[in-house]
């Protein structure tokens, strides 16, 4: 079975594995990576704003809060890169053995939903940062937000696909409601 990506993989190895004939890592892991990259751009903007002497002290307090939340989202998304690969691998095994499919589907759906949640939170923070960024940094915020929206979309599709077919988890309706709510948040 395919190797699970880890934090010590260089980006080139991740991309090479993603492009291979192995199904793992796949779309959910790629979504989490894209979301983490988006948060990284937001974190950069925060650090630039904090380093500027002309940034007001009151704004710096707000920027530090945004930076803390973007760091939290980024860490979560980085962990979800490997987790998504792991739960998808479990789903593949469940299909092959024809045992435990509903439980494996539940885990394979929860993880991309968590990617959606982290991406939505990150995108909201980036939107809140916009008025503080000014024209020069706004392009980085827009690029970061676009990555977060793309991460959300990829994880959303992954979760929806895992909610199709036979032997669905008992909480399928709850998952679908959560996805609908999250879609409204991402805008």
WOSUL-V230978 format. One record per helix or strand of 3 or more residues. SS is the DSSP state (helix for helix, strand for strand). FROM is the first residue (numbers start at 1). TO is the last residue. If there is no record, write none. Layout:
# WOSUL-V230978
ss=SS from=FROM to=TO
ss=SS from=FROM to=TO
This chain:
# WOSUL-V230978
ss=helix from=11 to=18
ss=helix from=27 to=51
ss=helix from=57 to=97
ss=helix from=101 to=162
ss=helix from=172 to=186
